[in-house]
Amino acid sequence: MRIKRGVNAVKKRRKIFKLAKGYFGNKSKNYRIAREAVMKSLSYAYVGRKLRKRDMRSLWIARINAGAHENGLSYSKLIHGLKVAGIDLNRKVLSDLAISDAEGFAALCEKAKAAL
């Protein structure tokens, strides 16, 4: 007795078409082209998740640098001073402090200056 794959093939195609929904032209209508487009877009999404982390880190550093310059320090001196002072805050938290709590960030800068 043979097994017919009709149901499973339709499920497989439906999954691809669901991911390709909204694509222009044949990329959303033709299974073979839709599959290629979906594979390409999933790989772009994977890479993009890595790039977003890189972009966010550089944004945090730019914000910390701006806050440090307002308090008479460069970014590298601030980070080194904090490390020497034993203050272990990551760049995300430092960036948030520089934006939302200027006085607290200024106090951290003073501690970093004192440690240098």
MOPAC internal coordinates of N, CA, C and O (Angstrom, degrees):
PM7 1SCF
backbone

  N    0.0000 0     0.00 0     0.00 0    0    0    0
  C    1.4564 1     0.00 0     0.00 0    1    0    0
  C    1.5254 1   109.27 1     0.00 0    2    1    0
  O    1.2310 1   121.42 1   -51.69 1    3    2    1
  N    1.3043 1   114.89 1   128.31 1    3    2    1
  C    1.4560 1   117.23 1  -177.86 1    5    3    2
  C    1.5223 1   110.82 1   -92.05 1    6    5    3
  O    1.2310 1   121.36 1   -21.77 1    7    6    5
  N    1.3502 1   115.01 1   158.23 1    7    6    5
  C    1.4597 1   120.60 1   178.62 1    9    7    6
  C    1.5123 1   107.75 1  -107.45 1   10    9    7
  O    1.2310 1   120.96 1   -53.76 1   11   10    9
  N    1.3122 1   115.77 1   126.24 1   11   10    9
  C    1.4654 1   120.41 1   179.05 1   13   11   10
  C    1.5248 1   108.69 1   -90.69 1   14   13   11
  O    1.2310 1   120.64 1   -43.34 1   15   14   13
  N    1.3312 1   116.39 1   136.66 1   15   14   13
  C    1.4569 1   121.41 1  -173.13 1   17   15   14
  C    1.5234 1   113.26 1   -96.87 1   18   17   15
  O    1.2310 1   119.64 1  -171.06 1   19   18   17
  N    1.3179 1   118.28 1     8.94 1   19   18   17
  C    1.4630 1   121.37 1  -173.33 1   21   19   18
  C    1.5114 1   113.83 1   -51.19 1   22   21   19
  O    1.2310 1   120.25 1   130.51 1   23   22   21
  N    1.3152 1   117.12 1   -49.49 1   23   22   21
  C    1.4625 1   121.54 1  -175.48 1   25   23   22
  C    1.5261 1   110.21 1   -63.38 1   26   25   23
  O    1.2310 1   120.56 1   133.27 1   27   26   25
  N    1.3234 1   116.54 1   -46.73 1   27   26   25
  C    1.4592 1   120.22 1  -178.39 1   29   27   26
  C    1.5175 1   111.91 1   -66.38 1   30   29   27
  O    1.2310 1   120.24 1   141.85 1   31   30   29
  N    1.3398 1   117.14 1   -38.15 1   31   30   29
  C    1.4654 1   120.66 1   179.49 1   33   31   30
  C    1.5263 1   109.75 1   -63.70 1   34   33   31
  O    1.2310 1   120.83 1   139.71 1   35   34   33
  N    1.3240 1   116.02 1   -40.29 1   35   34   33
  C    1.4715 1   119.71 1   179.91 1   37   35   34
  C    1.5246 1   109.69 1   -65.99 1   38   37   35
  O    1.2310 1   120.49 1   138.79 1   39   38   37
  N    1.3279 1   116.66 1   -41.21 1   39   38   37
  C    1.4716 1   120.19 1   178.00 1   41   39   38
  C    1.5224 1   110.88 1   -60.23 1   42   41   39
  O    1.2310 1   121.52 1   136.90 1   43   42   41
  N    1.3409 1   114.69 1   -43.10 1   43   42   41
  C    1.4625 1   120.25 1  -178.81 1   45   43   42
  C    1.5274 1   110.30 1   -62.85 1   46   45   43
  O    1.2310 1   120.92 1   135.18 1   47   46   45
  N    1.3418 1   115.84 1   -44.82 1   47   46   45
  C    1.4673 1   119.95 1   179.46 1   49   47   46
  C    1.5197 1   111.42 1   -66.64 1   50   49   47
  O    1.2310 1   120.72 1   140.39 1   51   50   49
  N    1.3235 1   116.22 1   -39.61 1   51   50   49
  C    1.4687 1   120.53 1  -178.81 1   53   51   50
  C    1.5325 1   110.58 1   -62.02 1   54   53   51
  O    1.2310 1   120.97 1   142.02 1   55   54   53
  N    1.3374 1   115.74 1   -37.98 1   55   54   53
  C    1.4679 1   120.55 1   179.68 1   57   55   54
  C    1.5319 1   110.03 1   -63.32 1   58   57   55
  O    1.2310 1   120.70 1   137.22 1   59   58   57
  N    1.3323 1   116.27 1   -42.78 1   59   58   57
  C    1.4732 1   120.36 1  -179.86 1   61   59   58
  C    1.5302 1   109.89 1   -67.45 1   62   61   59
  O    1.2310 1   120.23 1   135.15 1   63   62   61
  N    1.3291 1   117.16 1   -44.85 1   63   62   61
  C    1.4678 1   119.91 1  -178.76 1   65   63   62
  C    1.5218 1   111.47 1   -64.66 1   66   65   63
  O    1.2310 1   120.32 1   147.77 1   67   66   65
  N    1.3218 1   116.98 1   -32.23 1   67   66   65
  C    1.4612 1   119.76 1   177.44 1   69   67   66
  C    1.5342 1   109.97 1   -65.60 1   70   69   67
  O    1.2310 1   120.50 1   139.14 1   71   70   69
  N    1.3417 1   116.65 1   -40.86 1   71   70   69
  C    1.4665 1   120.48 1   177.89 1   73   71   70
  C    1.5303 1   111.67 1   -69.93 1   74   73   71
  O    1.2310 1   120.45 1   150.63 1   75   74   73
  N    1.3501 1   116.75 1   -29.37 1   75   74   73
  C    1.4643 1   121.05 1  -176.92 1   77   75   74
  C    1.5318 1   112.21 1   -89.76 1   78   77   75
  O    1.2310 1   119.96 1  -174.33 1   79   78   77
  N    1.3131 1   117.69 1     5.67 1   79   78   77
  C    1.4593 1   120.95 1  -178.04 1   81   79   78
  C    1.5260 1   110.18 1   -61.62 1   82   81   79
  O    1.2310 1   120.61 1   -48.57 1   83   82   81
  N    1.3328 1   116.43 1   131.43 1   83   82   81
  C    1.4546 1   120.49 1   179.86 1   85   83   82
  C    1.5180 1   113.35 1    93.93 1   86   85   83
  O    1.2310 1   119.99 1   172.54 1   87   86   85
  N    1.3324 1   117.63 1    -7.46 1   87   86   85
  C    1.4637 1   119.69 1   177.65 1   89   87   86
  C    1.5300 1   108.52 1   -73.55 1   90   89   87
  O    1.2310 1   120.82 1   -26.28 1   91   90   89
  N    1.3302 1   116.03 1   153.72 1   91   90   89
  C    1.4605 1   121.71 1  -175.10 1   93   91   90
  C    1.5260 1   111.24 1   -80.81 1   94   93   91
  O    1.2310 1   121.10 1   -42.35 1   95   94   93
  N    1.3384 1   115.51 1   137.65 1   95   94   93
  C    1.4632 1   122.06 1   171.39 1   97   95   94
  C    1.5102 1   114.15 1    63.29 1   98   97   95
  O    1.2310 1   121.32 1    43.03 1   99   98   97
  N    1.3347 1   115.07 1  -136.97 1   99   98   97
  C    1.4536 1   121.08 1  -175.32 1  101   99   98
  C    1.5187 1   113.22 1   -66.86 1  102  101   99
  O    1.2310 1   120.14 1   163.98 1  103  102  101
  N    1.3212 1   117.33 1   -16.02 1  103  102  101
  C    1.4691 1   119.65 1  -179.61 1  105  103  102
  C    1.5216 1   111.34 1   -63.85 1  106  105  103
  O    1.2310 1   120.19 1   159.94 1  107  106  105
  N    1.3210 1   117.25 1   -20.06 1  107  106  105
  C    1.4612 1   119.14 1   177.45 1  109  107  106
  C    1.5224 1   112.85 1  -109.60 1  110  109  107
  O    1.2310 1   119.97 1   175.90 1  111  110  109
  N    1.3522 1   117.66 1    -4.10 1  111  110  109
  C    1.4643 1   120.47 1  -175.79 1  113  111  110
  C    1.5233 1   113.37 1  -111.80 1  114  113  111
  O    1.2310 1   120.53 1   141.40 1  115  114  113
  N    1.3188 1   116.59 1   -38.60 1  115  114  113
  C    1.4567 1   122.14 1  -174.47 1  117  115  114
  C    1.5234 1   108.60 1   -96.06 1  118  117  115
  O    1.2310 1   120.10 1   -55.65 1  119  118  117
  N    1.3307 1   117.42 1   124.35 1  119  118  117
  C    1.4658 1   120.84 1  -173.09 1  121  119  118
  C    1.5200 1   112.17 1   -59.96 1  122  121  119
  O    1.2310 1   120.17 1   134.24 1  123  122  121
  N    1.3277 1   117.28 1   -45.76 1  123  122  121
  C    1.4661 1   120.30 1  -174.70 1  125  123  122
  C    1.5358 1   110.17 1   -63.49 1  126  125  123
  O    1.2310 1   120.31 1   136.41 1  127  126  125
  N    1.3241 1   117.00 1   -43.59 1  127  126  125
  C    1.4670 1   121.36 1  -179.13 1  129  127  126
  C    1.5343 1   110.01 1   -73.16 1  130  129  127
  O    1.2310 1   120.88 1   142.63 1  131  130  129
  N    1.3292 1   115.91 1   -37.37 1  131  130  129
  C    1.4728 1   119.94 1   178.92 1  133  131  130
  C    1.5223 1   110.21 1   -63.43 1  134  133  131
  O    1.2310 1   120.31 1   140.58 1  135  134  133
  N    1.3215 1   117.01 1   -39.42 1  135  134  133
  C    1.4624 1   120.30 1  -179.91 1  137  135  134
  C    1.5260 1   110.97 1   -62.79 1  138  137  135
  O    1.2310 1   120.53 1   137.35 1  139  138  137
  N    1.3252 1   116.59 1   -42.65 1  139  138  137
  C    1.4674 1   120.30 1   178.04 1  141  139  138
  C    1.5230 1   110.99 1   -62.85 1  142  141  139
  O    1.2310 1   121.23 1   135.52 1  143  142  141
  N    1.3443 1   115.25 1   -44.48 1  143  142  141
  C    1.4641 1   119.98 1  -178.17 1  145  143  142
  C    1.5267 1   110.78 1   -64.36 1  146  145  143
  O    1.2310 1   120.50 1   140.02 1  147  146  145
  N    1.3263 1   116.65 1   -39.98 1  147  146  145
  C    1.4649 1   120.96 1  -179.53 1  149  147  146
  C    1.5278 1   110.09 1   -67.18 1  150  149  147
  O    1.2310 1   120.55 1   136.49 1  151  150  149
  N    1.3498 1   116.54 1   -43.51 1  151  150  149
  C    1.4642 1   119.19 1   179.26 1  153  151  150
  C    1.5235 1   110.45 1   -61.23 1  154  153  151
  O    1.2310 1   120.59 1   138.56 1  155  154  153
  N    1.3380 1   116.48 1   -41.44 1  155  154  153
  C    1.4604 1   121.15 1   180.00 1  157  155  154
  C    1.5297 1   110.14 1   -65.21 1  158  157  155
  O    1.2310 1   120.54 1   135.11 1  159  158  157
  N    1.3297 1   116.58 1   -44.89 1  159  158  157
  C    1.4654 1   119.37 1  -176.81 1  161  159  158
  C    1.5219 1   111.52 1   -69.57 1  162  161  159
  O    1.2310 1   119.94 1   146.65 1  163  162  161
  N    1.3348 1   117.72 1   -33.35 1  163  162  161
  C    1.4654 1   119.64 1   176.48 1  165  163  162
  C    1.5269 1   110.75 1   -67.06 1  166  165  163
  O    1.2310 1   120.58 1   143.93 1  167  166  165
  N    1.3400 1   116.49 1   -36.07 1  167  166  165
  C    1.4713 1   118.30 1   177.83 1  169  167  166
  C    1.5234 1   110.12 1   -70.18 1  170  169  167
  O    1.2310 1   119.92 1   142.16 1  171  170  169
  N    1.3349 1   117.76 1   -37.84 1  171  170  169
  C    1.4639 1   120.71 1   175.73 1  173  171  170
  C    1.5314 1   110.16 1   -62.85 1  174  173  171
  O    1.2310 1   120.54 1   140.51 1  175  174  173
  N    1.3171 1   116.57 1   -39.49 1  175  174  173
  C    1.4682 1   120.26 1  -179.74 1  177  175  174
  C    1.5211 1   110.48 1   -64.77 1  178  177  175
  O    1.2310 1   120.56 1   140.93 1  179  178  177
  N    1.3339 1   116.54 1   -39.07 1  179  178  177
  C    1.4660 1   120.83 1   179.30 1  181  179  178
  C    1.5292 1   109.93 1   -63.07 1  182  181  179
  O    1.2310 1   120.99 1   132.45 1  183  182  181
  N    1.3313 1   115.72 1   -47.55 1  183  182  181
  C    1.4612 1   120.67 1   179.63 1  185  183  182
  C    1.5231 1   109.80 1   -63.97 1  186  185  183
  O    1.2310 1   120.84 1   139.78 1  187  186  185
  N    1.3401 1   116.01 1   -40.22 1  187  186  185
  C    1.4585 1   120.82 1  -178.24 1  189  187  186
  C    1.5125 1   112.80 1   -62.49 1  190  189  187
  O    1.2310 1   120.43 1   146.83 1  191  190  189
  N    1.3204 1   116.78 1   -33.17 1  191  190  189
  C    1.4765 1   119.37 1   178.02 1  193  191  190
  C    1.5234 1   110.56 1   -66.37 1  194  193  191
  O    1.2310 1   120.26 1   146.78 1  195  194  193
  N    1.3192 1   117.10 1   -33.22 1  195  194  193
  C    1.4667 1   119.98 1   176.74 1  197  195  194
  C    1.5353 1   110.40 1   -73.78 1  198  197  195
  O    1.2310 1   120.57 1   138.28 1  199  198  197
  N    1.3283 1   116.51 1   -41.72 1  199  198  197
  C    1.4629 1   121.04 1  -178.59 1  201  199  198
  C    1.5258 1   111.20 1   -65.06 1  202  201  199
  O    1.2310 1   120.38 1   145.29 1  203  202  201
  N    1.3359 1   116.88 1   -34.71 1  203  202  201
  C    1.4667 1   119.91 1  -178.95 1  205  203  202
  C    1.5278 1   110.55 1   -61.91 1  206  205  203
  O    1.2310 1   120.64 1   140.96 1  207  206  205
  N    1.3274 1   116.38 1   -39.04 1  207  206  205
  C    1.4671 1   120.05 1   178.34 1  209  207  206
  C    1.5283 1   110.28 1   -63.16 1  210  209  207
  O    1.2310 1   120.74 1   137.98 1  211  210  209
  N    1.3323 1   116.20 1   -42.02 1  211  210  209
  C    1.4562 1   121.79 1   179.50 1  213  211  210
  C    1.5294 1   110.41 1   -64.20 1  214  213  211
  O    1.2310 1   120.90 1   135.15 1  215  214  213
  N    1.3361 1   115.89 1   -44.85 1  215  214  213
  C    1.4661 1   120.50 1  -179.81 1  217  215  214
  C    1.5222 1   111.55 1   -63.67 1  218  217  215
  O    1.2310 1   120.60 1   138.04 1  219  218  217
  N    1.3269 1   116.46 1   -41.96 1  219  218  217
  C    1.4634 1   119.56 1  -179.28 1  221  219  218
  C    1.5188 1   110.58 1   -64.69 1  222  221  219
  O    1.2310 1   120.08 1   139.52 1  223  222  221
  N    1.3165 1   117.44 1   -40.48 1  223  222  221
  C    1.4661 1   119.85 1   179.27 1  225  223  222
  C    1.5246 1   110.81 1   -61.83 1  226  225  223
  O    1.2310 1   120.22 1   137.19 1  227  226  225
  N    1.3417 1   117.19 1   -42.81 1  227  226  225
  C    1.4652 1   119.11 1   179.77 1  229  227  226
  C    1.5241 1   111.28 1   -67.65 1  230  229  227
  O    1.2310 1   120.06 1   147.20 1  231  230  229
  N    1.3311 1   117.49 1   -32.80 1  231  230  229
  C    1.4678 1   120.77 1   175.68 1  233  231  230
  C    1.5236 1   110.41 1   -65.76 1  234  233  231
  O    1.2310 1   120.60 1   135.77 1  235  234  233
  N    1.3391 1   116.45 1   -44.23 1  235  234  233
  C    1.4688 1   119.90 1   178.45 1  237  235  234
  C    1.5203 1   110.67 1   -59.93 1  238  237  235
  O    1.2310 1   120.72 1   137.13 1  239  238  237
  N    1.3266 1   116.23 1   -42.87 1  239  238  237
  C    1.4611 1   120.46 1  -178.90 1  241  239  238
  C    1.5211 1   110.65 1   -63.80 1  242  241  239
  O    1.2310 1   120.16 1   139.49 1  243  242  241
  N    1.3409 1   117.30 1   -40.51 1  243  242  241
  C    1.4683 1   120.53 1   178.72 1  245  243  242
  C    1.5293 1   110.59 1   -62.69 1  246  245  243
  O    1.2310 1   120.68 1   138.75 1  247  246  245
  N    1.3323 1   116.30 1   -41.25 1  247  246  245
  C    1.4708 1   120.00 1   179.75 1  249  247  246
  C    1.5265 1   111.39 1   -67.30 1  250  249  247
  O    1.2310 1   120.44 1   138.11 1  251  250  249
  N    1.3272 1   116.76 1   -41.89 1  251  250  249
  C    1.4686 1   120.64 1   178.91 1  253  251  250
  C    1.5266 1   109.33 1   -63.58 1  254  253  251
  O    1.2310 1   120.67 1   138.13 1  255  254  253
  N    1.3204 1   116.33 1   -41.87 1  255  254  253
  C    1.4585 1   121.44 1  -179.98 1  257  255  254
  C    1.5258 1   110.54 1   -60.60 1  258  257  255
  O    1.2310 1   120.41 1   136.50 1  259  258  257
  N    1.3402 1   116.83 1   -43.50 1  259  258  257
  C    1.4674 1   120.54 1   179.06 1  261  259  258
  C    1.5261 1   110.05 1   -62.52 1  262  261  259
  O    1.2310 1   120.59 1   135.86 1  263  262  261
  N    1.3281 1   116.47 1   -44.14 1  263  262  261
  C    1.4636 1   120.28 1   178.86 1  265  263  262
  C    1.5142 1   112.03 1   -65.80 1  266  265  263
  O    1.2310 1   120.43 1   142.98 1  267  266  265
  N    1.3195 1   116.78 1   -37.02 1  267  266  265
  C    1.4644 1   120.88 1  -179.95 1  269  267  266
  C    1.5273 1   110.58 1   -66.95 1  270  269  267
  O    1.2310 1   120.53 1   138.55 1  271  270  269
  N    1.3306 1   116.59 1   -41.45 1  271  270  269
  C    1.4629 1   120.10 1   179.62 1  273  271  270
  C    1.5240 1   111.39 1   -64.99 1  274  273  271
  O    1.2310 1   120.01 1   147.36 1  275  274  273
  N    1.3196 1   117.59 1   -32.64 1  275  274  273
  C    1.4751 1   120.31 1   175.71 1  277  275  274
  C    1.5254 1   111.20 1   -63.90 1  278  277  275
  O    1.2310 1   120.82 1   153.06 1  279  278  277
  N    1.3328 1   116.03 1   -26.94 1  279  278  277
  C    1.4630 1   120.91 1  -178.44 1  281  279  278
  C    1.5304 1   112.60 1  -104.24 1  282  281  279
  O    1.2310 1   120.31 1  -163.54 1  283  282  281
  N    1.3293 1   117.00 1    16.46 1  283  282  281
  C    1.4537 1   120.95 1   173.47 1  285  283  282
  C    1.5160 1   115.51 1    77.82 1  286  285  283
  O    1.2310 1   120.04 1  -153.05 1  287  286  285
  N    1.3133 1   117.53 1    26.95 1  287  286  285
  C    1.4681 1   121.83 1   177.65 1  289  287  286
  C    1.5213 1   109.15 1  -130.60 1  290  289  287
  O    1.2310 1   121.24 1   -21.69 1  291  290  289
  N    1.3261 1   115.23 1   158.31 1  291  290  289
  C    1.4626 1   118.27 1   168.77 1  293  291  290
  C    1.5265 1   107.52 1   -92.70 1  294  293  291
  O    1.2310 1   120.95 1   -12.94 1  295  294  293
  N    1.3119 1   115.79 1   167.06 1  295  294  293
  C    1.4662 1   120.70 1  -179.51 1  297  295  294
  C    1.5265 1   110.72 1   -59.15 1  298  297  295
  O    1.2310 1   120.84 1   131.98 1  299  298  297
  N    1.3337 1   115.99 1   -48.02 1  299  298  297
  C    1.4657 1   119.11 1  -174.79 1  301  299  298
  C    1.5242 1   111.20 1   -65.85 1  302  301  299
  O    1.2310 1   120.56 1   141.17 1  303  302  301
  N    1.3493 1   116.54 1   -38.83 1  303  302  301
  C    1.4695 1   119.47 1   178.99 1  305  303  302
  C    1.5256 1   110.60 1   -66.68 1  306  305  303
  O    1.2310 1   120.78 1   141.83 1  307  306  305
  N    1.3382 1   116.11 1   -38.17 1  307  306  305
  C    1.4732 1   120.01 1   178.44 1  309  307  306
  C    1.5220 1   110.26 1   -62.15 1  310  309  307
  O    1.2310 1   120.41 1   130.63 1  311  310  309
  N    1.3196 1   116.82 1   -49.37 1  311  310  309
  C    1.4715 1   121.00 1  -178.12 1  313  311  310
  C    1.5277 1   110.26 1   -62.85 1  314  313  311
  O    1.2310 1   120.75 1   137.40 1  315  314  313
  N    1.3345 1   116.17 1   -42.60 1  315  314  313
  C    1.4698 1   119.55 1   179.47 1  317  315  314
  C    1.5299 1   110.35 1   -65.14 1  318  317  315
  O    1.2310 1   120.52 1   136.89 1  319  318  317
  N    1.3342 1   116.61 1   -43.11 1  319  318  317
  C    1.4671 1   120.62 1   179.14 1  321  319  318
  C    1.5153 1   112.36 1   -61.94 1  322  321  319
  O    1.2310 1   120.60 1   139.14 1  323  322  321
  N    1.3234 1   116.45 1   -40.86 1  323  322  321
  C    1.4713 1   120.19 1   178.22 1  325  323  322
  C    1.5238 1   110.48 1   -65.31 1  326  325  323
  O    1.2310 1   120.79 1   140.81 1  327  326  325
  N    1.3168 1   116.10 1   -39.19 1  327  326  325
  C    1.4638 1   120.00 1   179.93 1  329  327  326
  C    1.5321 1   110.66 1   -65.32 1  330  329  327
  O    1.2310 1   120.89 1   136.46 1  331  330  329
  N    1.3395 1   115.89 1   -43.54 1  331  330  329
  C    1.4624 1   120.73 1   179.41 1  333  331  330
  C    1.5293 1   110.45 1   -65.58 1  334  333  331
  O    1.2310 1   120.73 1   142.16 1  335  334  333
  N    1.3476 1   116.20 1   -37.84 1  335  334  333
  C    1.4689 1   120.92 1  -179.26 1  337  335  334
  C    1.5292 1   111.96 1   -73.73 1  338  337  335
  O    1.2310 1   120.37 1   170.55 1  339  338  337
  N    1.3328 1   116.90 1    -9.45 1  339  338  337
  C    1.4673 1   120.15 1   179.36 1  341  339  338
  C    1.5187 1   113.21 1    81.63 1  342  341  339
  O    1.2310 1   120.35 1  -160.96 1  343  342  341
  N    1.3288 1   116.93 1    19.04 1  343  342  341
  C    1.4727 1   121.13 1   177.63 1  345  343  342
  C    1.5198 1   107.27 1   -93.75 1  346  345  343
  O    1.2310 1   121.02 1   -65.97 1  347  346  345
  N    1.3064 1   115.65 1   114.03 1  347  346  345
  C    1.4622 1   120.88 1  -173.38 1  349  347  346
  C    1.5247 1   109.49 1  -108.27 1  350  349  347
  O    1.2310 1   120.41 1   -96.54 1  351  350  349
  N    1.3363 1   116.83 1    83.46 1  351  350  349
  C    1.4648 1   122.26 1   176.55 1  353  351  350
  C    1.5192 1   108.26 1  -116.60 1  354  353  351
  O    1.2310 1   120.83 1   -41.37 1  355  354  353
  N    1.3186 1   116.03 1   138.63 1  355  354  353
  C    1.4599 1   117.58 1   179.08 1  357  355  354
  C    1.5279 1   110.49 1   -80.56 1  358  357  355
  O    1.2310 1   120.85 1   -10.20 1  359  358  357
  N    1.3266 1   115.98 1   169.80 1  359  358  357
  C    1.4529 1   121.28 1  -173.34 1  361  359  358
  C    1.5248 1   112.42 1   -67.24 1  362  361  359
  O    1.2310 1   120.55 1   149.19 1  363  362  361
  N    1.3188 1   116.55 1   -30.81 1  363  362  361
  C    1.4663 1   119.56 1   178.86 1  365  363  362
  C    1.5236 1   110.44 1   -63.31 1  366  365  363
  O    1.2310 1   120.35 1   134.09 1  367  366  365
  N    1.3174 1   116.93 1   -45.91 1  367  366  365
  C    1.4619 1   122.06 1  -179.41 1  369  367  366
  C    1.5242 1   110.13 1   -67.57 1  370  369  367
  O    1.2310 1   120.23 1   136.84 1  371  370  369
  N    1.3322 1   117.16 1   -43.16 1  371  370  369
  C    1.4630 1   120.78 1   178.70 1  373  371  370
  C    1.5269 1   111.06 1   -60.65 1  374  373  371
  O    1.2310 1   120.58 1   138.59 1  375  374  373
  N    1.3193 1   116.50 1   -41.41 1  375  374  373
  C    1.4631 1   121.08 1   178.70 1  377  375  374
  C    1.5238 1   110.90 1   -63.19 1  378  377  375
  O    1.2310 1   120.73 1   136.90 1  379  378  377
  N    1.3193 1   116.21 1   -43.10 1  379  378  377
  C    1.4649 1   120.62 1   179.30 1  381  379  378
  C    1.5289 1   110.50 1   -63.89 1  382  381  379
  O    1.2310 1   120.80 1   139.95 1  383  382  381
  N    1.3373 1   116.08 1   -40.05 1  383  382  381
  C    1.4723 1   120.05 1   177.32 1  385  383  382
  C    1.5247 1   111.03 1   -64.10 1  386  385  383
  O    1.2310 1   120.30 1   138.03 1  387  386  385
  N    1.3283 1   117.03 1   -41.97 1  387  386  385
  C    1.4667 1   121.14 1  -179.06 1  389  387  386
  C    1.5223 1   111.19 1   -61.15 1  390  389  387
  O    1.2310 1   120.32 1   146.37 1  391  390  389
  N    1.3350 1   116.99 1   -33.63 1  391  390  389
  C    1.4652 1   120.71 1  -179.00 1  393  391  390
  C    1.5236 1   111.44 1   -83.20 1  394  393  391
  O    1.2310 1   120.50 1   127.47 1  395  394  393
  N    1.3337 1   116.64 1   -52.53 1  395  394  393
  C    1.4627 1   120.09 1  -168.09 1  397  395  394
  C    1.5235 1   114.26 1   -91.69 1  398  397  395
  O    1.2310 1   119.93 1   150.60 1  399  398  397
  N    1.3428 1   117.74 1   -29.40 1  399  398  397
  C    1.4621 1   119.86 1  -175.82 1  401  399  398
  C    1.5276 1   109.43 1  -129.94 1  402  401  399
  O    1.2310 1   121.10 1   -97.49 1  403  402  401
  N    1.3400 1   115.50 1    82.51 1  403  402  401
  C    1.4680 1   120.84 1  -174.65 1  405  403  402
  C    1.5260 1   111.49 1   -64.71 1  406  405  403
  O    1.2310 1   120.32 1   142.36 1  407  406  405
  N    1.3521 1   117.00 1   -37.64 1  407  406  405
  C    1.4758 1   119.12 1  -179.11 1  409  407  406
  C    1.5284 1   111.23 1   -66.69 1  410  409  407
  O    1.2310 1   120.74 1   136.93 1  411  410  409
  N    1.3143 1   116.19 1   -43.07 1  411  410  409
  C    1.4662 1   120.20 1   178.03 1  413  411  410
  C    1.5156 1   111.66 1   -62.18 1  414  413  411
  O    1.2310 1   120.86 1   140.01 1  415  414  413
  N    1.3481 1   115.96 1   -39.99 1  415  414  413
  C    1.4625 1   120.37 1   178.86 1  417  415  414
  C    1.5263 1   110.15 1   -66.94 1  418  417  415
  O    1.2310 1   120.57 1   141.89 1  419  418  417
  N    1.3403 1   116.52 1   -38.11 1  419  418  417
  C    1.4669 1   120.68 1   177.64 1  421  419  418
  C    1.5309 1   110.61 1   -63.01 1  422  421  419
  O    1.2310 1   120.72 1   141.44 1  423  422  421
  N    1.3499 1   116.24 1   -38.56 1  423  422  421
  C    1.4671 1   120.16 1   178.06 1  425  423  422
  C    1.5281 1   110.45 1   -64.19 1  426  425  423
  O    1.2310 1   120.46 1   139.79 1  427  426  425
  N    1.3379 1   116.73 1   -40.21 1  427  426  425
  C    1.4640 1   120.45 1   176.63 1  429  427  426
  C    1.5266 1   110.67 1   -63.03 1  430  429  427
  O    1.2310 1   120.71 1   140.08 1  431  430  429
  N    1.3306 1   116.24 1   -39.92 1  431  430  429
  C    1.4649 1   120.22 1   178.78 1  433  431  430
  C    1.5262 1   110.76 1   -63.31 1  434  433  431
  O    1.2310 1   120.63 1   140.61 1  435  434  433
  N    1.3216 1   116.41 1   -39.39 1  435  434  433
  C    1.4711 1   119.70 1   178.86 1  437  435  434
  C    1.5290 1   110.62 1   -64.43 1  438  437  435
  O    1.2310 1   120.72 1   138.31 1  439  438  437
  N    1.3328 1   116.24 1   -41.69 1  439  438  437
  C    1.4722 1   119.60 1   177.67 1  441  439  438
  C    1.5188 1   111.54 1   -63.08 1  442  441  439
  O    1.2310 1   121.19 1   141.11 1  443  442  441
  N    1.3645 1   115.33 1   -38.89 1  443  442  441
  C    1.4675 1   119.94 1   179.12 1  445  443  442
  C    1.5293 1   109.55 1   -66.21 1  446  445  443
  O    1.2310 1   120.16 1   138.85 1  447  446  445
  N    1.3433 1   117.30 1   -41.15 1  447  446  445
  C    1.4725 1   120.87 1   178.44 1  449  447  446
  C    1.5275 1   110.52 1   -62.14 1  450  449  447
  O    1.2310 1   121.14 1   137.33 1  451  450  449
  N    1.3329 1   115.42 1   -42.67 1  451  450  449
  C    1.4725 1   119.79 1  -178.74 1  453  451  450
  C    1.5337 1   110.79 1   -64.51 1  454  453  451
  O    1.2310 1   120.41 1   145.85 1  455  454  453
  N    1.3118 1   116.82 1   -34.15 1  455  454  453
  C    1.4653 1   120.56 1  -177.84 1  457  455  454
  C    1.5230 1   112.53 1   -74.20 1  458  457  455
  O    1.2310 1   120.78 1   156.35 1  459  458  457
  N    1.3457 1   116.11 1   -23.65 1  459  458  457
  C    1.4794 1   119.57 1  -176.30 1  461  459  458
  C    1.4961 1   112.00 1   -75.06 1  462  461  459
  O    1.2310 1   120.10 1   180.00 1  463  462  461

